[in-house]
Amino acid sequence: MFAALSATNEAILRTSSREELFQQVCDAALHTGNFNGTVVLLPDPATGMLKAVAGAGENIELLRQVPFSIDPAVVYGTGICGTAFRSQKICIHNDLSNDQRVKTWYQEARRAKVGASAALPLIQSGKSIGIFMVTLAESDSLDEEAVSLLSRMAENLSFGLDNLDREAERIRGEKAARRLTKMYAALSATNEAILRARTADELYELVCDAVVHVGNSLAAVVLLSQPESTWLWPFFGTGESVEQIKQTRFSIDPDNPYGKGVCGQAFRNQATYVNEDVLNSEQGRPWWETSLKSGVVASCAVPLTKGGQSIGVILFFLSKARAMDTEIIALLTRLGNNVSFALENFDRVDEKKEADERIRYLATHDHLTSLPNRVMFNQLFEQSIKLARRDGHHCAVLFIDLDRFKVINDSLGHSAGDTLLVEVAKRLSGCMRESDVVARLGGDEFVVMLHKISHRDEAAGVARKILTALLSPIILVGHECRTTGSIGIAVFPENGSDALTLTKNADVAMYLAKEEGKNDFRFFSSDIKSQSIERLMLESDLRHALELDQLTLHYQPKLDFRTGRITGLEALLRWTHPELGNVPPMQFISLAEETGLIIPIGLWVLKTACAQNMAWQRDGLPSISMAVNLSPRQFLDENLLRHIDDVLLSTGMPANLLQLEITESMVMQNVDRTVKLLHQIQRRGVRLAIDDFGTGYSSMSLMKQFPIDTIKIDRSFVRDLENSSEDRAIAKAIISMGKALGLTVVAEGVETTEQDAFLRANECDEFQGYLFSKPIPAEAIALLLRPCLSSPSLAPSGLPLSNQDHQVAAKT
């Protein structure tokens, strides 16, 4: 028995597989012990019956036929083999002829000449995996020492099995490490390909080559989706039988049998899918024939994505061992992710190129009209000037500013304004030769470069053509609109030697065209330049007029026709220039409006007038209405309501004593906004008046929408009342409309008794003008407001008014 144990141990040390171990242990135990049979039995997982997998001895064939089970519920599982398997302890029959436990096997035991037997459990990793059974011819031959040695033999067998498993695991680990090393090399080669590839096509080719030639995959194929199709197209492949694989069909449709495999699933779910046994899986059925011909055993598909959308898959064909290696699959997944990242990067590179081109384009072109911008225009103009200087001919620049564009933009919205600018750009381009250039400088300002002209008359002809083109109507937001342009022209070399000077001089000439009636053109001249310089100096001085205390207010009374009493005052702005003296309002008010200075100046007027009114009241004078004019820019200012509130709060003047005057043309620009704003002003208690009434296009139905208290007949209809039947008819109509709407009607510019008589006869409510008083300083108003004093006219009796007096009377 010791010899059998020693031989068994030697067999355990020499063998390299479980099957070899089982047979060598059976042989060694038989030849060195007094056994007549040895057998290794392993259970069938399906039935639980023990089957002989190795054996030795003269009765081995009989032993192979004896039924044994590990199931205690069947009779063949109640013997020593089943008991040893379940208990993991040695079980023996020392006298089979008299042991009731083996009566089921009497006949087989007698034929096999078995008098005693022992069942040794084979234990691996703590679990029973089988039985090593030895038989002896003589009964009672298994004493205590023999059983102890058999127990040692069973323990050594279990150790040997565990050792074999450890060795197998070591070998598998080494093989997996080698596979991983190759796959890491393939991944590295793929990353290198990503860095080298310039296009997606080149990347696909490099990646497939790397996976097959470096990573030892059997084959790799890139399959891409096609627009309007559910089939995947084999774009590129490398490896064994790849051409045959390319003829196979793959789909992304889950209802198509060819879409149920790893490729369709990977594409739809954007995840890696593996089929470890293509030939024995139902999902691999459509590819069984191809797999048999090409020797494909297992496959793995990783998705290719771009912008979050699947665009295809990479299909790898692997050995079964590789397909079952989770680390290999993880590396293939990473490889697919890297390729997808590279595809995104290709797009980003393309997008960057497009963005760079777009940036370069925007740097030289206007984004709205696609015309050249100021930068590109100056470059092209300088080139034209160089050619003109070299060849001895002329070139010219036309500076075009749209008239009334601000009105359209403010009333119909910026979108309508943009539409108009695009249309104007098309019309201007249509007036030019191919050699000429149209550019947009910004806002509603355009410039035209006329290349190689022989005479300035050619520039005049182009200007007329442009003015005609601009006159055609355009539909904006359902409204038919017309616009005109003011054009300034400067010619090389007469008006300048470089693009900057010529463009600036054309701009100066354009302002002259605008000031002299618009919808026309003017050539630049030295006289215009002088006027422009004076204008710039005046603008500069106006910017400092407030801080230098050069601005003052004069006040003109309004009288009630019936009672002759003063009903209110109108505050009028005056500028006393240290060198120019009294600057006429008509000269500096438009400049303030254009430059935006009217906002701070207008706020100063409002605050000063209200403060003066309260000062008079503190001096004991009666409460009186104070009218202040709002300019168009003030009316559009988003801070207007806050300014009104702040002034009333800081001065303490009751809101009902303030009357704001706005022109008829102002309220017509954006009726919806005007109505809303006027109601907000009225709710504060402030009264509203329409100034210069009759010069606009408002109707009675429209006037009913405005919460106004007063309309003022424009002085242009009052001036010639005694001589013009048309003016008399207009004045009567305005008075009648005012009465019908319940409004107070005030006549402006009343200077003669004849005008007074007509207005009084037609029941005009109030008037103001030189007939009673010109605009006068605040200290003079105090004399007029004292109840004890009469109110004679301050105009010299019998003397006509001078032109300067008429100008001074003009309002802000």
C-alpha positions in Angstrom: 0.0 0.0 0.0 3.0 2.3 0.7 4.3 1.5 -2.7 1.0 2.4 -4.3 0.9 5.7 -2.5 4.5 6.5 -3.6 3.8 5.6 -7.2 0.6 7.7 -7.1 2.6 10.7 -5.9 5.2 10.2 -8.6 2.5 10.1 -11.2 1.0 13.3 -9.8 4.3 15.0 -10.2 4.9 13.8 -13.8 1.6 14.5 -15.4 0.6 17.7 -17.2 -3.1 17.1 -17.7 -6.1 15.9 -15.8 -6.7 13.0 -18.2 -3.1 11.9 -18.0 -3.1 12.1 -14.2 -6.2 9.9 -13.9 -4.8 7.2 -16.1 -1.3 7.2 -14.5 -2.7 7.1 -11.0 -4.9 4.1 -11.9 -1.8 2.3 -13.5 0.5 3.2 -10.6 -2.0 2.1 -7.9 -2.7 -1.2 -9.7 0.9 -2.2 -10.3 2.3 -1.3 -6.8 -0.6 -2.2 -4.6 -2.6 -5.4 -4.1 -5.6 -4.1 -6.1 -7.2 -6.0 -8.9 -8.9 -2.9 -10.3 -8.7 0.9 -10.3 -11.0 3.3 -11.9 -11.7 7.1 -12.0 -15.4 8.0 -12.3 -16.7 11.5 -13.2 -20.4 12.5 -13.0 -22.5 13.3 -16.1 -23.9 16.8 -15.5 -27.1 15.9 -17.2 -27.9 12.6 -15.4 -25.7 12.4 -12.3 -24.5 9.0 -13.4 -20.8 8.3 -12.8 -18.8 7.3 -15.9 -15.4 5.8 -16.0 -12.8 8.0 -17.7 -9.7 6.1 -16.7 -8.9 2.6 -15.3 -6.6 -0.3 -15.0 -6.8 -4.0 -14.0 -8.2 -7.3 -15.2 -11.7 -6.4 -14.3 -11.7 -2.8 -15.7 -14.1 -3.6 -18.5 -16.6 -5.0 -16.0 -16.1 -2.0 -13.7 -16.8 0.4 -16.6 -20.2 -1.2 -17.0 -21.2 -1.1 -13.4 -23.8 1.7 -12.8 -23.0 4.3 -10.1 -24.7 7.6 -9.4 -24.2 10.6 -7.1 -27.9 11.1 -6.7 -29.1 9.7 -3.3 -32.7 9.5 -4.7 -31.8 6.6 -7.1 -30.6 3.1 -6.0 -27.2 3.5 -7.8 -26.5 6.5 -5.7 -26.7 4.7 -2.3 -23.4 2.9 -2.5 -19.9 3.9 -1.5 -19.3 6.0 -4.7 -22.4 8.2 -4.3 -21.8 8.5 -0.5 -18.1 9.4 -0.9 -18.9 12.0 -3.6 -21.5 13.7 -1.4 -19.7 13.5 2.0 -16.2 14.1 0.5 -15.0 11.2 2.7 -13.6 7.7 1.9 -16.1 5.0 1.9 -15.3 1.3 1.9 -16.9 -2.1 1.5 -14.7 -4.6 3.3 -16.9 -7.7 2.7 -19.2 -7.2 -0.4 -20.7 -10.7 0.0 -22.2 -9.8 3.4 -22.8 -6.0 3.0 -26.4 -5.2 2.4 -25.5 -1.8 1.0 -24.1 -3.4 -2.1 -26.8 -6.0 -2.9 -27.6 -4.0 -6.0 -24.1 -4.8 -7.3 -23.8 -8.5 -6.1 -23.7 -10.0 -9.6 -21.4 -7.5 -11.0 -19.0 -7.8 -8.0 -18.9 -11.6 -8.3 -18.1 -11.4 -12.0 -15.4 -8.8 -11.4 -14.0 -10.9 -8.5 -14.3 -8.1 -6.0 -14.2 -9.0 -2.3 -13.6 -5.4 -1.0 -13.6 -1.9 -2.4 -12.9 1.7 -1.5 -14.2 5.0 -3.0 -11.9 8.0 -2.6 -13.5 11.4 -3.4 -11.7 13.6 -5.9 -11.9 17.2 -4.6 -10.8 20.2 -6.6 -11.1 23.8 -5.2 -13.2 22.4 -2.3 -15.8 20.7 -4.5 -16.3 17.0 -5.4 -15.5 16.4 -9.0 -15.4 12.6 -9.1 -14.5 9.3 -7.5 -11.2 7.2 -7.5 -12.3 3.6 -6.7 -10.0 0.6 -6.0 -11.1 -3.0 -5.7 -9.5 -6.0 -4.0 -10.1 -9.7 -4.5 -10.0 -10.7 -0.9 -12.6 -9.6 1.7 -11.5 -7.9 4.9 -8.3 -6.7 3.2 -8.8 -3.0 4.0 -7.6 -2.5 7.6 -7.2 0.8 9.4 -3.7 1.4 8.1 -4.8 0.7 4.6 -7.7 3.1 4.9 -5.3 5.8 6.3 -3.0 5.4 3.3 -6.0 5.5 0.9 -7.0 8.8 2.6 -3.5 10.2 2.0 -3.8 9.0 -1.6 -7.1 10.9 -2.0 -5.6 14.1 -0.5 -2.6 13.9 -2.9 -4.9 13.3 -5.8 -6.9 16.5 -4.9 -3.6 18.4 -4.5 -2.5 17.2 -7.9 -5.8 18.3 -9.5 -5.5 21.7 -7.9 -1.9 21.9 -9.1 -2.9 21.0 -12.6 -5.6 23.8 -12.5 -3.0 26.3 -11.3 -0.7 25.3 -14.0 -3.4 25.5 -16.6 -4.4 28.9 -15.3 -0.8 30.0 -15.5 -0.5 28.8 -19.1 -3.8 30.5 -20.0 -2.6 33.7 -18.3 0.6 33.6 -20.3 -1.3 33.0 -23.5 -3.7 35.8 -22.6 -0.8 38.1 -21.8 0.8 37.3 -25.2 -2.6 38.0 -26.8 -3.0 41.2 -24.8 0.6 42.3 -25.7 -0.2 41.8 -29.4 -3.5 43.6 -29.1 -1.9 46.5 -27.2 0.6 46.7 -30.0 -2.3 46.8 -32.4 -4.0 49.5 -30.4 -0.7 51.5 -30.4 -0.4 51.0 -34.2 -4.0 52.2 -34.5 -3.2 55.3 -32.5 -0.2 55.9 -34.7 -2.5 55.5 -37.7 -4.9 58.0 -36.3 -2.0 60.5 -36.1 -0.7 59.8 -39.6 -4.0 59.4 -41.5 -5.2 62.5 -43.3 -8.6 61.2 -44.4 -11.1 58.8 -43.0 -10.4 56.4 -45.9 -6.8 56.2 -45.1 -7.6 55.7 -41.4 -9.8 52.7 -42.1 -7.1 51.0 -44.1 -4.4 51.6 -41.5 -6.6 50.4 -38.7 -7.6 47.2 -40.4 -3.9 46.4 -41.3 -2.8 47.1 -37.7 -5.4 44.8 -36.1 -4.7 41.9 -38.5 -0.9 42.2 -39.0 0.1 43.4 -35.5 -2.8 42.2 -33.3 -3.1 38.7 -34.9 -6.8 39.0 -35.7 -8.0 36.7 -38.5 -9.6 39.5 -40.4 -11.0 43.0 -39.9 -13.6 44.8 -42.1 -15.0 48.3 -41.9 -18.7 48.4 -42.7 -20.4 51.8 -43.3 -24.0 52.7 -43.5 -25.5 54.3 -46.6 -28.1 57.0 -47.0 -31.6 55.7 -47.5 -30.5 52.1 -47.0 -30.5 49.6 -44.2 -27.5 47.6 -45.6 -24.0 48.1 -44.4 -21.4 48.5 -47.1 -18.0 46.8 -46.8 -15.7 49.7 -47.3 -12.3 48.2 -46.5 -11.0 44.9 -45.1 -7.7 43.0 -44.3 -7.0 39.4 -43.5 -7.9 35.8 -44.3 -10.9 35.2 -46.7 -11.7 39.0 -46.5 -12.9 39.1 -50.1 -15.3 36.2 -49.4 -16.5 38.0 -46.2 -17.1 41.2 -48.2 -19.6 39.3 -50.3 -21.6 38.6 -47.2 -24.6 40.8 -46.3 -24.9 42.8 -43.1 -27.9 44.9 -42.2 -28.9 47.5 -39.5 -32.6 46.5 -39.6 -33.6 44.6 -36.5 -36.4 42.8 -38.4 -33.9 41.6 -41.1 -32.2 38.2 -40.3 -28.9 39.9 -41.5 -29.5 42.7 -38.9 -29.8 40.4 -35.9 -26.0 39.7 -35.7 -23.3 41.5 -33.9 -23.0 44.2 -36.6 -26.6 45.2 -36.5 -26.7 45.2 -32.7 -23.5 47.2 -32.4 -24.8 49.8 -34.9 -28.2 50.2 -33.3 -27.0 50.2 -29.6 -23.6 51.9 -30.0 -22.0 49.1 -28.0 -19.6 46.3 -28.6 -21.1 42.9 -29.4 -19.4 39.5 -29.5 -20.4 36.1 -30.9 -18.1 33.5 -29.3 -19.3 30.6 -31.5 -20.8 31.7 -34.8 -21.4 28.2 -36.2 -23.4 27.1 -33.1 -25.5 30.2 -32.5 -28.9 31.1 -33.8 -27.9 34.7 -34.5 -25.0 33.5 -36.6 -27.3 31.3 -38.9 -27.3 33.8 -41.9 -23.5 33.5 -42.0 -22.9 29.7 -41.3 -22.0 28.9 -44.9 -19.6 31.8 -45.2 -18.1 31.1 -41.8 -17.5 27.4 -42.7 -15.8 28.3 -46.0 -13.7 31.1 -44.4 -12.9 29.3 -41.2 -14.5 32.0 -39.0 -15.2 30.8 -35.5 -16.0 34.0 -33.5 -16.7 37.6 -34.3 -16.7 41.0 -32.6 -18.3 44.2 -33.8 -17.5 47.7 -32.4 -19.6 50.7 -33.5 -18.2 53.7 -35.4 -19.9 57.0 -34.4 -19.8 60.6 -35.4 -21.6 63.5 -33.8 -23.4 61.0 -31.6 -24.8 59.1 -34.6 -23.7 55.6 -35.7 -22.1 55.6 -39.1 -20.9 52.0 -39.3 -19.0 49.2 -37.5 -15.6 47.5 -37.5 -16.1 43.7 -37.7 -13.2 41.6 -36.3 -12.9 37.9 -36.8 -11.2 36.1 -33.9 -10.2 32.8 -32.4 -12.6 31.5 -29.8 -10.1 32.1 -27.0 -9.7 35.7 -28.1 -13.5 36.2 -28.3 -13.9 34.9 -24.7 -11.1 37.2 -23.4 -12.8 40.2 -21.8 -9.6 42.2 -21.8 -9.2 41.7 -25.6 -12.8 42.8 -26.2 -12.2 45.8 -24.0 -9.1 46.7 -26.1 -11.1 46.3 -29.3 -13.8 48.6 -27.9 -11.2 51.2 -27.0 -9.8 50.9 -30.5 -13.2 51.5 -32.0 -13.7 54.5 -29.7 -10.3 55.9 -30.8 -11.3 55.6 -34.4 -14.6 57.4 -33.7 -12.7 60.1 -32.0 -10.4 60.5 -35.0 -13.4 60.7 -37.3 -14.8 63.5 -35.1 -11.4 65.2 -35.2 -11.4 65.0 -39.0 -14.8 66.8 -38.9 -13.4 69.4 -36.4 -10.4 70.0 -38.7 -12.8 70.5 -41.6 -15.0 72.7 -39.5 -11.9 74.7 -38.4 -10.9 75.2 -42.0 -14.4 76.3 -42.9 -14.4 78.6 -39.8 -11.1 80.1 -40.7 -12.3 80.7 -44.3 -15.5 82.2 -42.8 -13.5 84.4 -40.5 -11.3 85.6 -43.4 -14.4 86.3 -45.4 -16.1 88.2 -42.6 -12.9 90.2 -42.0 -13.3 91.6 -45.5 -17.1 91.4 -46.2 -20.3 92.6 -44.6 -22.2 89.7 -43.1 -25.6 91.1 -44.0 -25.2 92.1 -47.6 -22.1 90.0 -48.5 -20.6 93.2 -50.0 -17.0 94.1 -49.3 -16.6 96.0 -46.0 -14.5 99.0 -45.2 -11.2 97.1 -45.0 -11.6 95.4 -48.3 -13.0 98.5 -50.0 -9.9 100.6 -48.9 -7.6 97.9 -50.3 -9.4 97.8 -53.6 -9.7 101.5 -53.8 -5.9 102.0 -53.1 -5.2 99.6 -55.9 -7.4 101.6 -58.3 -5.7 104.8 -57.2 -2.3 103.3 -58.0 -3.4 102.2 -61.4 -5.0 105.6 -62.1 -1.8 107.4 -61.0 0.3 105.1 -63.2 -2.0 105.3 -66.3 -3.0 108.9 -65.9 -6.7 108.4 -65.6 -9.4 109.2 -63.0 -11.3 107.1 -60.4 -14.0 108.2 -58.1 -15.8 107.3 -54.9 -19.5 107.8 -54.2 -20.6 107.9 -50.6 -24.3 106.9 -50.3 -26.5 107.4 -47.2 -30.1 106.3 -47.2 -32.7 109.0 -46.4 -35.3 108.1 -43.7 -33.8 104.7 -43.0 -34.0 105.3 -39.3 -37.7 106.0 -39.5 -38.3 102.7 -41.3 -35.9 100.8 -39.0 -37.6 102.2 -35.8 -41.2 101.9 -37.0 -41.1 98.5 -38.9 -38.4 96.8 -36.9 -34.7 95.9 -37.4 -35.7 92.8 -39.5 -37.4 95.1 -42.0 -34.4 97.4 -41.9 -32.1 94.5 -42.7 -34.3 93.5 -45.6 -34.2 97.0 -47.0 -30.4 97.1 -46.7 -30.0 93.8 -48.6 -32.3 95.0 -51.4 -30.4 98.3 -51.6 -27.1 96.4 -51.9 -28.6 94.4 -54.9 -29.8 97.6 -56.6 -26.5 99.3 -56.1 -24.6 96.3 -57.5 -27.0 96.3 -60.5 -25.9 99.9 -61.4 -22.2 99.0 -61.6 -19.8 97.8 -64.1 -17.8 94.6 -63.4 -14.7 96.7 -62.7 -16.5 98.9 -60.1 -16.9 98.0 -56.4 -19.9 98.4 -54.1 -19.2 98.2 -50.3 -21.2 98.7 -47.1 -19.4 100.7 -44.4 -22.0 100.1 -41.8 -25.6 101.1 -40.9 -27.2 102.7 -43.9 -23.9 103.9 -45.4 -22.6 102.5 -48.7 -19.7 103.4 -50.9 -19.1 102.9 -54.6 -15.7 102.9 -56.3 -15.7 103.8 -60.0 -12.6 102.4 -61.6 -11.0 104.2 -64.5 -13.3 107.0 -65.5 -12.3 109.8 -68.0 -14.5 112.6 -66.6 -16.5 113.5 -63.5 -19.6 113.5 -65.6 -19.4 109.7 -65.6 -19.6 109.7 -61.9 -22.7 112.0 -62.1 -24.3 109.6 -64.5 -23.8 106.7 -62.1 -25.2 108.8 -59.2 -28.4 109.5 -61.2 -28.7 105.9 -62.1 -28.4 105.0 -58.4 -31.0 107.6 -57.3 -33.4 106.2 -59.9 -32.9 102.6 -58.7 -33.5 103.5 -55.1 -36.8 105.1 -55.8 -38.6 101.9 -56.8 -40.9 100.7 -54.0 -40.2 97.7 -51.8 -42.7 95.8 -49.7 -41.6 95.6 -46.0 -43.8 93.7 -43.4 -46.8 94.2 -45.7 -46.1 97.9 -46.3 -45.0 99.5 -49.5 -42.0 101.7 -48.7 -39.8 104.0 -50.7 -36.4 105.2 -49.8 -34.1 107.7 -51.4 -30.4 108.4 -51.0 -28.1 111.3 -50.6 -24.8 110.9 -52.5 -21.5 112.6 -52.1 -18.8 112.3 -54.8 -15.0 112.7 -54.6 -12.8 112.3 -57.7 -9.1 111.3 -57.9 -6.8 113.2 -58.2 -8.7 116.5 -57.8 -10.2 115.8 -54.3 -7.5 113.6 -52.7 -4.6 111.3 -53.3 -5.5 108.3 -51.1 -8.6 106.2 -50.3 -9.0 107.6 -46.8 -9.0 111.3 -47.9 -11.3 110.7 -50.9 -13.8 108.7 -48.9 -13.9 111.3 -46.1 -14.4 114.1 -48.7 -17.2 112.2 -50.4 -18.8 111.8 -46.9 -18.6 115.6 -46.5 -20.3 116.1 -49.9 -23.0 113.6 -49.0 -23.9 115.7 -45.9 -24.4 118.7 -48.1 -26.7 116.8 -50.4 -28.7 115.7 -47.4 -28.9 119.2 -45.9 -30.0 120.7 -49.2 -33.1 118.5 -49.6 -31.9 114.9 -49.9 -32.5 112.5 -52.9 -29.6 114.2 -54.7 -25.9 114.2 -55.2 -23.1 116.7 -54.7 -19.5 116.8 -55.7 -16.8 117.7 -53.1 -15.3 121.2 -53.2 -13.1 123.3 -50.9 -16.1 125.4 -49.9 -17.9 122.3 -48.7 -14.8 121.4 -46.7 -14.9 124.7 -44.9 -18.5 124.2 -44.0 -17.7 120.8 -42.7 -14.9 122.1 -40.5 -17.2 124.8 -39.1 -19.8 122.1 -38.4 -17.2 119.9 -36.5 -16.1 122.9 -34.5 -19.7 123.8 -33.6 -20.3 120.2 -32.5 -17.2 120.3 -30.3 -18.3 123.5 -28.7 -21.9 122.2 -28.2 -20.5 119.2 -26.3 -19.1 121.7 -23.7 -22.0 124.1 -23.7 -23.8 122.5 -20.7 -20.8 122.3 -18.4 -19.7 125.9 -19.4 -23.2 127.2 -18.5 -23.8 128.6 -22.0 -27.3 127.2 -22.3 -30.3 129.1 -21.0 -34.1 129.0 -21.3 -36.5 131.6 -22.6 -40.2 131.3 -22.0 -43.0 132.3 -24.4 -46.5 132.8 -22.9 -49.7 131.2 -24.2 -52.9 133.3 -23.9 -56.6 132.4 -23.7 -58.5 134.1 -26.6 -61.6 134.7 -24.5 -60.2 136.0 -21.3 -56.8 137.3 -22.5 -55.1 135.7 -19.5 -51.8 133.8 -19.6 -52.6 130.0 -19.5 -49.2 128.6 -19.8 -45.6 129.0 -20.8 -43.4 127.2 -23.4 -39.7 126.6 -22.5 -37.4 127.4 -25.4 -33.7 126.6 -25.5 -31.0 129.3 -26.3 -27.3 129.0 -26.7 -25.0 132.0 -26.1 -21.6 131.1 -27.7 -18.6 133.1 -26.4 -17.4 133.9 -29.9 -20.5 133.4 -32.2 -22.9 135.0 -29.9 -26.5 133.8 -29.9 -26.6 130.6 -32.1 -30.0 130.2 -33.7 -31.8 127.1 -32.4 -32.4 125.8 -36.0 -28.6 125.7 -36.4 -27.7 123.7 -33.2 -30.8 121.7 -32.3 -30.5 119.4 -35.4 -26.8 119.0 -34.6 -27.6 117.9 -31.0 -30.2 115.5 -32.3 -27.8 114.0 -34.8 -25.0 113.5 -32.3 -27.1 112.3 -29.4 -26.3 115.4 -27.3 -30.0 116.1 -27.3 -30.6 113.5 -24.6 -28.5 115.2 -21.8 -29.5 118.7 -23.1 -33.2 117.7 -23.2 -33.0 116.4 -19.7 -31.4 119.7 -18.5 -34.2 121.7 -20.2 -36.9 119.6 -18.6 -35.4 119.8 -15.1 -34.6 123.6 -15.4 -38.1 124.5 -16.7 -39.8 122.6 -13.9 -37.5 124.0 -11.2 -38.1 127.6 -12.5 -41.8 127.0 -12.4 -41.6 126.0 -8.7 -39.3 129.0 -8.0 -42.0 131.4 -9.3 -44.6 129.7 -7.1 -42.4 130.1 -4.0 -42.1 133.8 -4.9 -45.9 134.1 -4.7 -46.8 133.9 -8.4 -49.7 131.8 -9.5 -49.4 128.1 -10.6 -49.0 127.9 -14.3 -48.6 125.2 -16.9 -45.1 124.6 -18.3 -44.7 123.1 -21.8 -41.4 121.4 -22.7 -40.6 120.1 -26.2 -39.4 116.5 -26.7 -37.1 115.8 -29.6 -37.5 112.6 -31.7 -34.4 111.0 -30.1 -35.7 111.8 -26.6 -39.1 110.3 -27.5 -37.3 107.1 -28.5 -35.1 107.0 -25.4 -35.8 104.0 -23.2 -35.1 106.2 -20.1 -37.7 108.8 -20.9 -40.2 107.7 -18.3 -37.6 107.5 -15.6 -36.3 110.9 -16.5 -39.8 112.4 -16.2 -40.3 110.7 -12.8 -36.9 111.9 -11.5 -37.5 115.5 -12.5 -41.0 115.7 -11.0 -39.7 114.2 -7.8 -36.6 116.3 -7.5 -38.3 119.6 -8.4 -41.6 118.9 -6.5 -43.7 120.2 -9.4 -47.2 118.7 -9.7 -47.4 116.4 -12.8 -50.6 118.2 -14.0 -48.5 121.4 -14.5 -46.2 119.7 -17.0 -47.1 119.5 -20.6 -44.9 117.6 -23.0 -45.0 118.7 -26.7 -44.2 116.1 -29.4 -44.5 116.6 -33.2 -47.0 115.0 -35.4 -44.3 113.2 -37.4 -42.9 111.7 -34.3 -46.1 109.9 -33.3 -46.6 108.6 -36.8 -43.3 106.6 -36.9 -44.5 103.7 -34.7 -48.1 104.1 -33.8 -48.3 101.0 -31.5 -45.3 102.1 -29.4 -46.5 105.7 -29.4 -49.9 104.8 -28.0 -48.4 102.7 -25.3 -45.9 105.3 -24.3 -48.3 108.2 -24.3 -50.7 106.3 -22.1 -47.8 105.7 -19.6 -47.0 109.4 -19.6 -50.7 110.4 -19.2 -51.1 108.0 -16.2 -48.5 110.0 -14.4 -50.8 113.0 -14.7 -48.6 114.8 -17.3 -50.5 116.5 -20.1 -49.6 116.0 -23.8 -49.7 118.3 -26.8 -49.1 117.6 -30.6 -46.9 120.4 -31.9 -46.7 121.5 -35.5 -50.0 119.9 -36.2 -51.0 119.8 -39.8 -47.6 119.0 -41.2 -48.0 115.2 -40.9 -50.4 112.7 -42.2 -52.5 111.8 -39.1 -56.3 111.3 -39.4 -59.1 111.9 -36.9 -59.4 108.2 -36.4 -55.8 107.9 -35.6 -55.8 111.0 -33.3 -58.5 109.4 -31.3 -56.0 106.7 -30.2 -53.6 109.2 -28.7 -54.3 110.4 -25.1 -53.5 114.0 -25.9 -54.9 117.2 -24.5 -53.8 119.8 -27.0 -53.0 120.3 -30.7 -51.0 123.3 -31.9 -51.6 124.7 -35.4 -48.2 124.9 -37.1 -46.9 128.5 -37.7 -46.7 127.7 -41.4 -50.5 127.8 -41.6 -50.8 130.9 -39.5 -48.2 133.0 -41.2 -50.2 133.8 -44.3 -53.8 133.5 -43.0 -54.7 137.0 -44.3 -53.6 136.2 -47.9 -54.0 132.4 -48.4 -57.4 130.8 -48.6 -55.8 127.4 -48.4 -54.1 128.2 -45.1 -57.4 129.6 -43.8 -59.2 126.4 -44.8 -56.5 124.2 -43.1 -56.7 126.3 -39.9 -60.5 126.0 -39.8 -60.3 122.3 -40.4 -57.8 121.8 -37.6 -59.9 123.9 -35.1 -63.0 121.9 -36.1 -61.3 118.6 -35.6 -59.8 119.7 -32.3 -63.3 120.8 -31.1 -64.8 117.5 -32.2 -62.2 115.6 -30.2 -62.5 117.8 -27.2 -59.0 119.1 -27.5 -57.5 122.5 -26.7 -56.4 124.1 -30.0 -53.4 126.5 -29.8 -52.2 128.7 -32.7 -48.5 129.2 -33.0 -46.7 132.2 -34.4 -49.5 134.8 -34.1 -47.9 138.1 -35.1 -50.6 140.3 -36.5 -54.0 141.6 -35.5 -55.5 140.1 -38.7 -54.3 136.6 -37.7 -55.7 137.3 -34.2 -59.0 138.3 -35.5 -59.4 135.3 -37.8 -58.5 132.8 -35.1 -60.7 134.4 -32.6 -63.6 134.4 -35.0 -63.1 130.7 -35.6 -63.1 130.0 -31.9 -59.5 128.9 -31.5 -58.8 128.4 -27.8 -55.3 129.8 -27.3 -52.4 131.5 -29.1 -48.8 132.3 -28.7 -46.6 134.6 -30.7 -44.9 138.0 -31.1 -48.3 139.8 -31.1 -48.3 139.4 -27.3 -44.7 138.4 -26.4 -41.6 137.0 -27.9 -39.7 134.3 -25.8 -38.2 136.2 -22.8 -35.9 135.3 -19.9 -37.3 133.9 -16.6 -36.9 137.2 -14.7 -39.1 139.0 -17.3 -41.8 136.4 -17.0 -42.3 137.2 -13.4 -43.6 140.7 -14.4 -46.2 139.2 -16.8 -47.4 136.7 -14.2 -48.2 139.3 -11.4 -52.0 139.7 -11.4 -51.8 143.4 -10.7 -50.1 144.1 -14.0 -51.7 144.3 -17.4 -50.5 142.2 -20.2 -49.6 144.5 -23.1 -47.7 143.2 -26.2 -44.0 143.4 -25.8 -43.5 143.8 -29.5 -42.8 147.4 -30.6 -46.0 148.9 -32.0 -46.0 149.3 -35.8 -42.6 147.7 -36.3 -42.3 144.6 -38.5 -40.4 141.6 -37.2 -36.9 141.0 -38.6 -35.7 137.7 -40.0 -33.5 137.2 -36.9 -36.5 137.7 -34.7 -38.3 134.9 -36.7 -35.3 132.6 -36.2 -35.1 133.3 -32.5 -38.8 132.5 -32.2 -38.1 129.0 -33.5 -38.5 126.3 -30.9 -36.4 123.3 -30.0 
